Amino acid sequence: MSDNHVDPSGNTEAFRAFTRTTPDSEASSKVPFYVIGGVAAIIVLGLLAWLIL
């Protein structure tokens, strides 16, 4: 049975490729989450104000 899992520490080139990170793929923007959260908060506050009045 062959082992499909390759150990990145097996050689230097594979280890360097394994540890190399690209900032674009890891750093996703959180702005859409803040916008959606703000809109949801405004809607909830509006509904609460409407129910109180």
N, CA, C, O and CB atoms as a CASP TS submission, in Angstrom:
PFRMAT TS
TARGET T0000
AUTHOR 0000-0000-0000
METHOD Language model
MODEL 1
PARENT N/A
ATOM      1  N   MET     1       0.857  -1.171   0.000  1.00  0.00           N
ATOM      2  CA  MET     1       0.000   0.000   0.000  1.00  0.00           C
ATOM      3  C   MET     1       0.907   1.239   0.000  1.00  0.00           C
ATOM      4  O   MET     1       1.815   1.357   0.823  1.00  0.00           O
ATOM      5  CB  MET     1      -0.977  -0.005   1.237  1.00  0.00           C
ATOM      6  N   SER     2       0.649   2.136  -0.916  1.00  0.00           N
ATOM      7  CA  SER     2       1.482   3.331  -0.997  1.00  0.00           C
ATOM      8  C   SER     2       0.982   4.395  -0.025  1.00  0.00           C
ATOM      9  O   SER     2      -0.208   4.474   0.281  1.00  0.00           O
ATOM     10  CB  SER     2       1.499   3.882  -2.433  1.00  0.00           C
ATOM     11  N   ASP     3       1.918   5.206   0.449  1.00  0.00           N
ATOM     12  CA  ASP     3       1.590   6.289   1.377  1.00  0.00           C
ATOM     13  C   ASP     3       1.415   7.571   0.581  1.00  0.00           C
ATOM     14  O   ASP     3       2.386   8.084   0.024  1.00  0.00           O
ATOM     15  CB  ASP     3       2.692   6.458   2.469  1.00  0.00           C
ATOM     16  N   ASN     4       0.187   8.105   0.513  1.00  0.00           N
ATOM     17  CA  ASN     4      -0.084   9.311  -0.266  1.00  0.00           C
ATOM     18  C   ASN     4       0.291  10.586   0.476  1.00  0.00           C
ATOM     19  O   ASN     4       0.361  11.655  -0.130  1.00  0.00           O
ATOM     20  CB  ASN     4      -1.542   9.359  -0.645  1.00  0.00           C
ATOM     21  N   HIS     5       0.530  10.488   1.765  1.00  0.00           N
ATOM     22  CA  HIS     5       0.910  11.652   2.558  1.00  0.00           C
ATOM     23  C   HIS     5       2.408  11.892   2.415  1.00  0.00           C
ATOM     24  O   HIS     5       3.217  11.033   2.766  1.00  0.00           O
ATOM     25  CB  HIS     5       0.523  11.461   4.049  1.00  0.00           C
ATOM     26  N   VAL     6       2.767  13.049   1.905  1.00  0.00           N
ATOM     27  CA  VAL     6       4.176  13.383   1.727  1.00  0.00           C
ATOM     28  C   VAL     6       4.613  14.269   2.881  1.00  0.00           C
ATOM     29  O   VAL     6       3.998  15.298   3.158  1.00  0.00           O
ATOM     30  CB  VAL     6       4.423  14.088   0.360  1.00  0.00           C
ATOM     31  N   ASP     7       5.668  13.862   3.540  1.00  0.00           N
ATOM     32  CA  ASP     7       6.204  14.628   4.660  1.00  0.00           C
ATOM     33  C   ASP     7       7.008  15.806   4.115  1.00  0.00           C
ATOM     34  O   ASP     7       8.019  15.593   3.447  1.00  0.00           O
ATOM     35  CB  ASP     7       7.086  13.731   5.582  1.00  0.00           C
ATOM     36  N   PRO     8       6.577  17.069   4.387  1.00  0.00           N
ATOM     37  CA  PRO     8       7.303  18.217   3.842  1.00  0.00           C
ATOM     38  C   PRO     8       8.702  18.372   4.411  1.00  0.00           C
ATOM     39  O   PRO     8       9.516  19.100   3.843  1.00  0.00           O
ATOM     40  CB  PRO     8       6.529  19.469   4.095  1.00  0.00           C
ATOM     41  N   SER     9       8.998  17.717   5.503  1.00  0.00           N
ATOM     42  CA  SER     9      10.346  17.821   6.046  1.00  0.00           C
ATOM     43  C   SER     9      11.281  16.795   5.419  1.00  0.00           C
ATOM     44  O   SER     9      12.426  16.655   5.850  1.00  0.00           O
ATOM     45  CB  SER     9      10.320  17.647   7.557  1.00  0.00           C
ATOM     46  N   GLY    10      10.812  16.087   4.419  1.00  0.00           N
ATOM     47  CA  GLY    10      11.623  15.064   3.765  1.00  0.00           C
ATOM     48  C   GLY    10      12.830  15.632   3.054  1.00  0.00           C
ATOM     49  O   GLY    10      13.895  15.015   3.066  1.00  0.00           O
ATOM     50  N   ASN    11      12.693  16.778   2.441  1.00  0.00           N
ATOM     51  CA  ASN    11      13.852  17.439   1.844  1.00  0.00           C
ATOM     52  C   ASN    11      13.682  18.946   1.992  1.00  0.00           C
ATOM     53  O   ASN    11      12.597  19.426   2.320  1.00  0.00           O
ATOM     54  CB  ASN    11      14.021  17.041   0.341  1.00  0.00           C
ATOM     55  N   THR    12      14.742  19.674   1.753  1.00  0.00           N
ATOM     56  CA  THR    12      14.744  21.117   2.000  1.00  0.00           C
ATOM     57  C   THR    12      13.793  21.855   1.071  1.00  0.00           C
ATOM     58  O   THR    12      13.101  22.781   1.498  1.00  0.00           O
ATOM     59  CB  THR    12      16.146  21.672   1.841  1.00  0.00           C
ATOM     60  N   GLU    13      13.752  21.452  -0.201  1.00  0.00           N
ATOM     61  CA  GLU    13      12.902  22.145  -1.168  1.00  0.00           C
ATOM     62  C   GLU    13      11.422  21.981  -0.819  1.00  0.00           C
ATOM     63  O   GLU    13      10.659  22.945  -0.894  1.00  0.00           O
ATOM     64  CB  GLU    13      13.171  21.621  -2.586  1.00  0.00           C
ATOM     65  N   ALA    14      11.016  20.787  -0.444  1.00  0.00           N
ATOM     66  CA  ALA    14       9.618  20.556  -0.078  1.00  0.00           C
ATOM     67  C   ALA    14       9.268  21.295   1.209  1.00  0.00           C
ATOM     68  O   ALA    14       8.157  21.805   1.352  1.00  0.00           O
ATOM     69  CB  ALA    14       9.345  19.052   0.084  1.00  0.00           C
ATOM     70  N   PHE    15      10.210  21.353   2.140  1.00  0.00           N
ATOM     71  CA  PHE    15       9.946  22.058   3.394  1.00  0.00           C
ATOM     72  C   PHE    15       9.804  23.559   3.152  1.00  0.00           C
ATOM     73  O   PHE    15       8.920  24.192   3.728  1.00  0.00           O
ATOM     74  CB  PHE    15      11.070  21.787   4.410  1.00  0.00           C
ATOM     75  N   ARG    16      10.656  24.135   2.311  1.00  0.00           N
ATOM     76  CA  ARG    16      10.553  25.564   2.003  1.00  0.00           C
ATOM     77  C   ARG    16       9.242  25.874   1.299  1.00  0.00           C
ATOM     78  O   ARG    16       8.619  26.898   1.580  1.00  0.00           O
ATOM     79  CB  ARG    16      11.734  26.014   1.136  1.00  0.00           C
ATOM     80  N   ALA    17       8.812  25.003   0.386  1.00  0.00           N
ATOM     81  CA  ALA    17       7.532  25.201  -0.289  1.00  0.00           C
ATOM     82  C   ALA    17       6.376  25.077   0.692  1.00  0.00           C
ATOM     83  O   ALA    17       5.372  25.777   0.560  1.00  0.00           O
ATOM     84  CB  ALA    17       7.365  24.194  -1.427  1.00  0.00           C
ATOM     85  N   PHE    18       6.510  24.193   1.673  1.00  0.00           N
ATOM     86  CA  PHE    18       5.462  23.990   2.665  1.00  0.00           C
ATOM     87  C   PHE    18       5.329  25.198   3.590  1.00  0.00           C
ATOM     88  O   PHE    18       4.219  25.585   3.957  1.00  0.00           O
ATOM     89  CB  PHE    18       5.746  22.734   3.482  1.00  0.00           C
ATOM     90  N   THR    19       6.461  25.792   3.965  1.00  0.00           N
ATOM     91  CA  THR    19       6.421  26.906   4.900  1.00  0.00           C
ATOM     92  C   THR    19       6.207  28.251   4.234  1.00  0.00           C
ATOM     93  O   THR    19       5.909  29.229   4.918  1.00  0.00           O
ATOM     94  CB  THR    19       7.680  26.943   5.685  1.00  0.00           C
ATOM     95  N   ARG    20       6.348  28.327   2.934  1.00  0.00           N
ATOM     96  CA  ARG    20       6.150  29.591   2.223  1.00  0.00           C
ATOM     97  C   ARG    20       4.661  29.944   2.223  1.00  0.00           C
ATOM     98  O   ARG    20       3.817  29.129   1.848  1.00  0.00           O
ATOM     99  CB  ARG    20       6.696  29.499   0.764  1.00  0.00           C
ATOM    100  N   THR    21       4.360  31.147   2.641  1.00  0.00           N
ATOM    101  CA  THR    21       2.965  31.592   2.674  1.00  0.00           C
ATOM    102  C   THR    21       2.818  32.824   1.795  1.00  0.00           C
ATOM    103  O   THR    21       3.740  33.627   1.657  1.00  0.00           O
ATOM    104  CB  THR    21       2.505  31.896   4.130  1.00  0.00           C
ATOM    105  N   THR    22       1.655  32.951   1.215  1.00  0.00           N
ATOM    106  CA  THR    22       1.356  34.136   0.426  1.00  0.00           C
ATOM    107  C   THR    22       0.369  34.980   1.215  1.00  0.00           C
ATOM    108  O   THR    22      -0.667  34.464   1.636  1.00  0.00           O
ATOM    109  CB  THR    22       0.787  33.762  -0.984  1.00  0.00           C
ATOM    110  N   PRO    23       0.651  36.255   1.430  1.00  0.00           N
ATOM    111  CA  PRO    23      -0.233  37.085   2.241  1.00  0.00           C
ATOM    112  C   PRO    23      -1.610  37.276   1.619  1.00  0.00           C
ATOM    113  O   PRO    23      -2.580  37.492   2.345  1.00  0.00           O
ATOM    114  CB  PRO    23       0.400  38.424   2.471  1.00  0.00           C
ATOM    115  N   ASP    24      -1.721  37.203   0.295  1.00  0.00           N
ATOM    116  CA  ASP    24      -3.017  37.417  -0.347  1.00  0.00           C
ATOM    117  C   ASP    24      -3.987  36.277  -0.058  1.00  0.00           C
ATOM    118  O   ASP    24      -5.185  36.512   0.101  1.00  0.00           O
ATOM    119  CB  ASP    24      -2.838  37.573  -1.848  1.00  0.00           C
ATOM    120  N   SER    25      -3.486  35.049   0.011  1.00  0.00           N
ATOM    121  CA  SER    25      -4.388  33.927   0.231  1.00  0.00           C
ATOM    122  C   SER    25      -4.822  33.819   1.691  1.00  0.00           C
ATOM    123  O   SER    25      -5.914  33.325   1.974  1.00  0.00           O
ATOM    124  CB  SER    25      -3.725  32.635  -0.207  1.00  0.00           C
ATOM    125  N   GLU    26      -3.989  34.271   2.613  1.00  0.00           N
ATOM    126  CA  GLU    26      -4.327  34.143   4.028  1.00  0.00           C
ATOM    127  C   GLU    26      -5.112  35.326   4.564  1.00  0.00           C
ATOM    128  O   GLU    26      -6.011  35.146   5.385  1.00  0.00           O
ATOM    129  CB  GLU    26      -3.079  33.974   4.833  1.00  0.00           C
ATOM    130  N   ALA    27      -4.793  36.522   4.120  1.00  0.00           N
ATOM    131  CA  ALA    27      -5.400  37.733   4.665  1.00  0.00           C
ATOM    132  C   ALA    27      -6.648  38.081   3.865  1.00  0.00           C
ATOM    133  O   ALA    27      -6.570  38.738   2.827  1.00  0.00           O
ATOM    134  CB  ALA    27      -4.394  38.912   4.649  1.00  0.00           C
ATOM    135  N   SER    28      -7.781  37.641   4.350  1.00  0.00           N
ATOM    136  CA  SER    28      -9.031  38.011   3.697  1.00  0.00           C
ATOM    137  C   SER    28      -9.590  39.251   4.385  1.00  0.00           C
ATOM    138  O   SER    28      -9.370  39.476   5.575  1.00  0.00           O
ATOM    139  CB  SER    28     -10.059  36.836   3.737  1.00  0.00           C
ATOM    140  N   SER    29     -10.297  40.028   3.628  1.00  0.00           N
ATOM    141  CA  SER    29     -10.831  41.280   4.144  1.00  0.00           C
ATOM    142  C   SER    29     -12.015  41.011   5.058  1.00  0.00           C
ATOM    143  O   SER    29     -12.876  40.188   4.750  1.00  0.00           O
ATOM    144  CB  SER    29     -11.242  42.208   2.995  1.00  0.00           C
ATOM    145  N   LYS    30     -12.049  41.709   6.178  1.00  0.00           N
ATOM    146  CA  LYS    30     -13.152  41.555   7.130  1.00  0.00           C
ATOM    147  C   LYS    30     -14.181  42.661   6.978  1.00  0.00           C
ATOM    148  O   LYS    30     -15.143  42.720   7.744  1.00  0.00           O
ATOM    149  CB  LYS    30     -12.622  41.537   8.556  1.00  0.00           C
ATOM    150  N   VAL    31     -13.992  43.537   6.002  1.00  0.00           N
ATOM    151  CA  VAL    31     -14.912  44.653   5.804  1.00  0.00           C
ATOM    152  C   VAL    31     -16.333  44.174   5.523  1.00  0.00           C
ATOM    153  O   VAL    31     -17.266  44.730   6.102  1.00  0.00           O
ATOM    154  CB  VAL    31     -14.428  45.533   4.662  1.00  0.00           C
ATOM    155  N   PRO    32     -16.552  43.171   4.664  1.00  0.00           N
ATOM    156  CA  PRO    32     -17.939  42.728   4.435  1.00  0.00           C
ATOM    157  C   PRO    32     -18.630  42.247   5.706  1.00  0.00           C
ATOM    158  O   PRO    32     -19.832  42.457   5.874  1.00  0.00           O
ATOM    159  CB  PRO    32     -17.961  41.615   3.408  1.00  0.00           C
ATOM    160  N   PHE    33     -17.885  41.608   6.599  1.00  0.00           N
ATOM    161  CA  PHE    33     -18.484  41.152   7.857  1.00  0.00           C
ATOM    162  C   PHE    33     -18.901  42.333   8.726  1.00  0.00           C
ATOM    163  O   PHE    33     -19.953  42.300   9.366  1.00  0.00           O
ATOM    164  CB  PHE    33     -17.501  40.258   8.624  1.00  0.00           C
ATOM    165  N   TYR    34     -18.077  43.372   8.747  1.00  0.00           N
ATOM    166  CA  TYR    34     -18.417  44.559   9.526  1.00  0.00           C
ATOM    167  C   TYR    34     -19.631  45.269   8.930  1.00  0.00           C
ATOM    168  O   TYR    34     -20.495  45.742   9.669  1.00  0.00           O
ATOM    169  CB  TYR    34     -17.218  45.519   9.591  1.00  0.00           C
ATOM    170  N   VAL    35     -19.702  45.347   7.622  1.00  0.00           N
ATOM    171  CA  VAL    35     -20.844  46.009   6.970  1.00  0.00           C
ATOM    172  C   VAL    35     -22.130  45.235   7.238  1.00  0.00           C
ATOM    173  O   VAL    35     -23.149  45.826   7.594  1.00  0.00           O
ATOM    174  CB  VAL    35     -20.607  46.138   5.444  1.00  0.00           C
ATOM    175  N   ILE    36     -22.085  43.925   7.070  1.00  0.00           N
ATOM    176  CA  ILE    36     -23.277  43.105   7.311  1.00  0.00           C
ATOM    177  C   ILE    36     -23.681  43.168   8.782  1.00  0.00           C
ATOM    178  O   ILE    36     -24.868  43.244   9.098  1.00  0.00           O
ATOM    179  CB  ILE    36     -23.024  41.641   6.889  1.00  0.00           C
ATOM    180  N   GLY    37     -22.695  43.137   9.685  1.00  0.00           N
ATOM    181  CA  GLY    37     -23.000  43.236  11.111  1.00  0.00           C
ATOM    182  C   GLY    37     -23.607  44.581  11.467  1.00  0.00           C
ATOM    183  O   GLY    37     -24.521  44.650  12.289  1.00  0.00           O
ATOM    184  N   GLY    38     -23.108  45.660  10.853  1.00  0.00           N
ATOM    185  CA  GLY    38     -23.662  46.990  11.100  1.00  0.00           C
ATOM    186  C   GLY    38     -25.088  47.116  10.604  1.00  0.00           C
ATOM    187  O   GLY    38     -25.946  47.669  11.293  1.00  0.00           O
ATOM    188  N   VAL    39     -25.341  46.603   9.410  1.00  0.00           N
ATOM    189  CA  VAL    39     -26.698  46.656   8.861  1.00  0.00           C
ATOM    190  C   VAL    39     -27.648  45.828   9.719  1.00  0.00           C
ATOM    191  O   VAL    39     -28.775  46.248   9.980  1.00  0.00           O
ATOM    192  CB  VAL    39     -26.717  46.151   7.400  1.00  0.00           C
ATOM    193  N   ALA    40     -27.201  44.660  10.155  1.00  0.00           N
ATOM    194  CA  ALA    40     -28.045  43.824  11.013  1.00  0.00           C
ATOM    195  C   ALA    40     -28.332  44.508  12.341  1.00  0.00           C
ATOM    196  O   ALA    40     -29.451  44.431  12.848  1.00  0.00           O
ATOM    197  CB  ALA    40     -27.380  42.469  11.258  1.00  0.00           C
ATOM    198  N   ALA    41     -27.327  45.182  12.913  1.00  0.00           N
ATOM    199  CA  ALA    41     -27.528  45.886  14.175  1.00  0.00           C
ATOM    200  C   ALA    41     -28.521  47.030  14.006  1.00  0.00           C
ATOM    201  O   ALA    41     -29.366  47.247  14.874  1.00  0.00           O
ATOM    202  CB  ALA    41     -26.196  46.419  14.709  1.00  0.00           C
ATOM    203  N   ILE    42     -28.430  47.759  12.904  1.00  0.00           N
ATOM    204  CA  ILE    42     -29.368  48.857  12.654  1.00  0.00           C
ATOM    205  C   ILE    42     -30.787  48.326  12.494  1.00  0.00           C
ATOM    206  O   ILE    42     -31.740  48.926  12.993  1.00  0.00           O
ATOM    207  CB  ILE    42     -28.954  49.649  11.400  1.00  0.00           C
ATOM    208  N   ILE    43     -30.926  47.208  11.802  1.00  0.00           N
ATOM    209  CA  ILE    43     -32.257  46.621  11.613  1.00  0.00           C
ATOM    210  C   ILE    43     -32.832  46.160  12.955  1.00  0.00           C
ATOM    211  O   ILE    43     -34.008  46.393  13.233  1.00  0.00           O
ATOM    212  CB  ILE    43     -32.193  45.434  10.619  1.00  0.00           C
ATOM    213  N   VAL    44     -32.023  45.516  13.781  1.00  0.00           N
ATOM    214  CA  VAL    44     -32.507  45.045  15.078  1.00  0.00           C
ATOM    215  C   VAL    44     -32.878  46.214  15.968  1.00  0.00           C
ATOM    216  O   VAL    44     -33.916  46.187  16.629  1.00  0.00           O
ATOM    217  CB  VAL    44     -31.454  44.174  15.764  1.00  0.00           C
ATOM    218  N   LEU    45     -32.035  47.247  15.994  1.00  0.00           N
ATOM    219  CA  LEU    45     -32.367  48.432  16.800  1.00  0.00           C
ATOM    220  C   LEU    45     -33.634  49.122  16.285  1.00  0.00           C
ATOM    221  O   LEU    45     -34.445  49.604  17.076  1.00  0.00           O
ATOM    222  CB  LEU    45     -31.191  49.427  16.795  1.00  0.00           C
ATOM    223  N   GLY    46     -33.799  49.168  14.986  1.00  0.00           N
ATOM    224  CA  GLY    46     -35.016  49.751  14.416  1.00  0.00           C
ATOM    225  C   GLY    46     -36.262  48.957  14.796  1.00  0.00           C
ATOM    226  O   GLY    46     -37.298  49.534  15.125  1.00  0.00           O
ATOM    227  N   LEU    47     -36.154  47.637  14.749  1.00  0.00           N
ATOM    228  CA  LEU    47     -37.305  46.808  15.139  1.00  0.00           C
ATOM    229  C   LEU    47     -37.611  46.951  16.619  1.00  0.00           C
ATOM    230  O   LEU    47     -38.776  46.998  17.012  1.00  0.00           O
ATOM    231  CB  LEU    47     -37.047  45.337  14.803  1.00  0.00           C
ATOM    232  N   LEU    48     -36.581  47.019  17.436  1.00  0.00           N
ATOM    233  CA  LEU    48     -36.821  47.212  18.873  1.00  0.00           C
ATOM    234  C   LEU    48     -37.480  48.574  19.143  1.00  0.00           C
ATOM    235  O   LEU    48     -38.405  48.673  19.949  1.00  0.00           O
ATOM    236  CB  LEU    48     -35.490  47.101  19.660  1.00  0.00           C
ATOM    237  N   ALA    49     -36.999  49.611  18.466  1.00  0.00           N
ATOM    238  CA  ALA    49     -37.600  50.932  18.651  1.00  0.00           C
ATOM    239  C   ALA    49     -39.059  50.944  18.178  1.00  0.00           C
ATOM    240  O   ALA    49     -39.906  51.579  18.805  1.00  0.00           O
ATOM    241  CB  ALA    49     -36.787  52.000  17.892  1.00  0.00           C
ATOM    242  N   TRP    50     -39.350  50.261  17.101  1.00  0.00           N
ATOM    243  CA  TRP    50     -40.717  50.199  16.580  1.00  0.00           C
ATOM    244  C   TRP    50     -41.623  49.437  17.536  1.00  0.00           C
ATOM    245  O   TRP    50     -42.783  49.806  17.717  1.00  0.00           O
ATOM    246  CB  TRP    50     -40.738  49.541  15.193  1.00  0.00           C
ATOM    247  N   LEU    51     -41.101  48.371  18.151  1.00  0.00           N
ATOM    248  CA  LEU    51     -41.916  47.601  19.090  1.00  0.00           C
ATOM    249  C   LEU    51     -42.162  48.385  20.379  1.00  0.00           C
ATOM    250  O   LEU    51     -43.232  48.263  20.975  1.00  0.00           O
ATOM    251  CB  LEU    51     -41.240  46.263  19.409  1.00  0.00           C
ATOM    252  N   ILE    52     -41.206  49.175  20.811  1.00  0.00           N
ATOM    253  CA  ILE    52     -41.362  49.965  22.037  1.00  0.00           C
ATOM    254  C   ILE    52     -42.386  51.072  21.845  1.00  0.00           C
ATOM    255  O   ILE    52     -43.162  51.358  22.757  1.00  0.00           O
ATOM    256  CB  ILE    52     -40.018  50.564  22.467  1.00  0.00           C
ATOM    257  N   LEU    53     -42.399  51.694  20.682  1.00  0.00           N
ATOM    258  CA  LEU    53     -43.335  52.773  20.416  1.00  0.00           C
ATOM    259  C   LEU    53     -44.660  52.231  20.116  1.00  0.00           C
ATOM    260  O   LEU    53     -45.595  52.991  19.863  1.00  0.00           O
ATOM    261  CB  LEU    53     -42.879  53.638  19.298  1.00  0.00           C
TER
END
